[in-house]
Amino acid sequence: MENASSLSSEEELLGLRNEGKISEGQYQELLGAVRKTPQKEQAEAVTESDEWKSRHKRGKIAFTLMLAGLVLPVTCFLAVQVLAPQGASPVILGPWFILGLALELTAFVMGTLAWPDLFGKAAVITIAILAVIVVLLVS
């Protein structure tokens, strides 16, 4: 539709120039203005597409961090417990809990920044549910 309106505008300008109502310089200036308008709108559309890609990327990062925050601390804790020699002092859960907490907080922030994206929503909602479960279990 935009292309059709710019063509009709160009035809109108050509008609005005042929009738002698505008000079050649005015015609060229107005023609340039008519042709520039769609390019500006196209640039805005490209910017919106780039913003969507950026949010989608942040959403995927948030989801990956959320999964890593669940799996990595548990795996590391169990690996240390299994690989520890018999009779060694038991490994405390603290460092692995802090690692998981750091990953989950980072994922929550990234997911909040990418909220319109599906991965961002999934990460934030999952972390919120986990936080409620932890609070209920601790208290």
DRENDO-1510 file (C-alpha; in Angstrom, 1 decimal, always signed):
<recs>
REC; n; res; u; v; w
REC; 1; MET; +0.0; +0.0; +0.0 .
REC; 2; GLU; +2.9; +2.4; +0.9 .
REC; 3; ASN; +4.5; +1.6; -2.5 .
REC; 4; ALA; +1.3; +2.4; -4.4 .
REC; 5; SER; +0.9; +5.8; -2.5 .
REC; 6; SER; +4.5; +6.7; -3.3 .
REC; 7; LEU; +4.0; +5.9; -6.9 .
REC; 8; SER; +0.9; +8.0; -7.1 .
REC; 9; SER; +2.8; +10.8; -5.4 .
REC; 10; GLU; +5.6; +10.5; -7.9 .
REC; 11; GLU; +3.0; +10.7; -10.7 .
REC; 12; GLU; +1.4; +13.8; -9.2 .
REC; 13; LEU; +4.9; +15.4; -8.9 .
REC; 14; LEU; +5.6; +14.5; -12.5 .
REC; 15; GLY; +2.3; +16.0; -13.6 .
REC; 16; LEU; +3.0; +19.2; -11.7 .
REC; 17; ARG; +6.4; +19.5; -13.3 .
REC; 18; ASN; +5.1; +18.9; -16.8 .
REC; 19; GLU; +2.3; +21.5; -16.2 .
REC; 20; GLY; +5.0; +24.0; -15.2 .
REC; 21; LYS; +3.6; +24.5; -11.7 .
REC; 22; ILE; +7.0; +23.5; -10.0 .
REC; 23; SER; +10.5; +23.8; -11.3 .
REC; 24; GLU; +12.9; +21.0; -12.0 .
REC; 25; GLY; +14.8; +21.7; -8.7 .
REC; 26; GLN; +11.6; +21.6; -6.7 .
REC; 27; TYR; +10.6; +18.4; -8.5 .
REC; 28; GLN; +13.9; +16.7; -7.6 .
REC; 29; GLU; +13.7; +17.8; -4.0 .
REC; 30; LEU; +10.1; +16.6; -3.5 .
REC; 31; LEU; +10.8; +13.4; -5.3 .
REC; 32; GLY; +13.7; +12.7; -3.0 .
REC; 33; ALA; +11.5; +13.4; +0.0 .
REC; 34; VAL; +8.8; +11.1; -1.3 .
REC; 35; ARG; +11.3; +8.3; -1.8 .
REC; 36; LYS; +13.0; +8.7; +1.6 .
REC; 37; THR; +9.9; +8.2; +3.7 .
REC; 38; PRO; +9.5; +4.4; +3.1 .
REC; 39; GLN; +13.2; +3.9; +3.9 .
REC; 40; LYS; +12.8; +5.5; +7.3 .
REC; 41; GLU; +9.8; +3.2; +8.1 .
REC; 42; GLN; +11.8; +0.2; +6.9 .
REC; 43; ALA; +14.7; +1.1; +9.2 .
REC; 44; GLU; +12.2; +1.3; +12.1 .
REC; 45; ALA; +10.9; -2.2; +11.2 .
REC; 46; VAL; +14.5; -3.5; +11.1 .
REC; 47; THR; +15.2; -2.1; +14.6 .
REC; 48; GLU; +12.0; -3.8; +16.0 .
REC; 49; SER; +13.2; -7.1; +14.5 .
REC; 50; ASP; +16.6; -6.7; +16.0 .
REC; 51; GLU; +15.0; -5.9; +19.4 .
REC; 52; TRP; +12.9; -9.1; +19.1 .
REC; 53; LYS; +16.0; -11.2; +18.3 .
REC; 54; SER; +17.9; -9.7; +21.2 .
REC; 55; ARG; +15.0; -10.5; +23.6 .
REC; 56; HIS; +14.8; -14.0; +22.2 .
REC; 57; LYS; +18.5; -14.5; +22.8 .
REC; 58; ARG; +18.3; -13.2; +26.4 .
REC; 59; GLY; +15.3; -15.5; +26.9 .
REC; 60; LYS; +17.3; -18.5; +25.8 .
REC; 61; ILE; +20.2; -17.5; +28.0 .
REC; 62; ALA; +17.9; -17.1; +31.0 .
REC; 63; PHE; +16.4; -20.5; +30.4 .
REC; 64; THR; +19.8; -22.1; +30.0 .
REC; 65; LEU; +21.1; -20.5; +33.2 .
REC; 66; MET; +17.9; -21.6; +35.0 .
REC; 67; LEU; +18.5; -25.2; +34.0 .
REC; 68; ALA; +22.2; -24.9; +34.9 .
REC; 69; GLY; +21.3; -23.5; +38.3 .
REC; 70; LEU; +19.2; -26.7; +38.9 .
REC; 71; VAL; +21.5; -29.4; +37.5 .
REC; 72; LEU; +25.0; -28.1; +38.1 .
REC; 73; PRO; +25.0; -27.7; +41.9 .
REC; 74; VAL; +23.3; -31.1; +42.4 .
REC; 75; THR; +25.7; -32.8; +40.0 .
REC; 76; CYS; +28.7; -31.3; +41.6 .
REC; 77; PHE; +27.6; -32.1; +45.2 .
REC; 78; LEU; +26.9; -35.7; +44.3 .
REC; 79; ALA; +30.1; -36.1; +42.4 .
REC; 80; VAL; +32.1; -34.8; +45.3 .
REC; 81; GLN; +30.3; -37.1; +47.7 .
REC; 82; VAL; +30.8; -40.1; +45.5 .
REC; 83; LEU; +34.5; -39.4; +44.7 .
REC; 84; ALA; +35.4; -38.5; +48.3 .
REC; 85; PRO; +37.5; -41.2; +50.0 .
REC; 86; GLN; +35.9; -43.3; +52.7 .
REC; 87; GLY; +36.2; -41.8; +56.1 .
REC; 88; ALA; +36.7; -38.3; +54.7 .
REC; 89; SER; +34.9; -35.4; +56.3 .
REC; 90; PRO; +31.5; -34.8; +54.7 .
REC; 91; VAL; +31.3; -32.1; +52.2 .
REC; 92; ILE; +29.0; -29.3; +53.1 .
REC; 93; LEU; +26.2; -28.1; +50.8 .
REC; 94; GLY; +27.0; -24.4; +51.2 .
REC; 95; PRO; +29.2; -23.8; +48.1 .
REC; 96; TRP; +26.9; -25.7; +45.8 .
REC; 97; PHE; +23.8; -23.9; +47.2 .
REC; 98; ILE; +25.6; -20.5; +46.6 .
REC; 99; LEU; +26.5; -21.6; +43.0 .
REC; 100; GLY; +22.9; -22.6; +42.3 .
REC; 101; LEU; +21.5; -19.4; +43.9 .
REC; 102; ALA; +23.9; -17.2; +41.8 .
REC; 103; LEU; +22.8; -18.9; +38.6 .
REC; 104; GLU; +19.1; -18.7; +39.4 .
REC; 105; LEU; +19.3; -15.0; +40.3 .
REC; 106; THR; +21.2; -14.3; +37.1 .
REC; 107; ALA; +18.6; -16.3; +35.1 .
REC; 108; PHE; +15.7; -14.4; +36.9 .
REC; 109; VAL; +17.2; -11.0; +35.9 .
REC; 110; MET; +17.8; -12.1; +32.3 .
REC; 111; GLY; +14.3; -13.7; +32.1 .
REC; 112; THR; +12.8; -10.5; +33.4 .
REC; 113; LEU; +14.6; -8.5; +30.7 .
REC; 114; ALA; +13.4; -10.9; +28.1 .
REC; 115; TRP; +9.8; -11.2; +29.5 .
REC; 116; PRO; +7.9; -11.0; +26.2 .
REC; 117; ASP; +9.9; -14.0; +24.9 .
REC; 118; LEU; +8.6; -17.5; +25.8 .
REC; 119; PHE; +11.9; -18.7; +27.2 .
REC; 120; GLY; +12.1; -15.6; +29.4 .
REC; 121; LYS; +8.7; -16.2; +30.8 .
REC; 122; ALA; +9.4; -19.9; +31.4 .
REC; 123; ALA; +12.6; -19.1; +33.3 .
REC; 124; VAL; +11.0; -16.4; +35.5 .
REC; 125; ILE; +8.0; -18.5; +36.4 .
REC; 126; THR; +10.1; -21.6; +37.1 .
REC; 127; ILE; +12.4; -19.7; +39.4 .
REC; 128; ALA; +9.5; -18.1; +41.2 .
REC; 129; ILE; +7.9; -21.5; +41.8 .
REC; 130; LEU; +11.3; -22.8; +43.1 .
REC; 131; ALA; +11.7; -19.9; +45.4 .
REC; 132; VAL; +8.2; -20.5; +46.9 .
REC; 133; ILE; +9.0; -24.2; +47.3 .
REC; 134; VAL; +12.3; -23.4; +49.0 .
REC; 135; VAL; +10.7; -20.8; +51.4 .
REC; 136; LEU; +8.0; -23.4; +52.3 .
REC; 137; LEU; +10.5; -26.1; +53.0 .
REC; 138; VAL; +12.8; -23.9; +55.0 .
REC; 139; SER; +10.2; -22.4; +57.2 .
</recs>
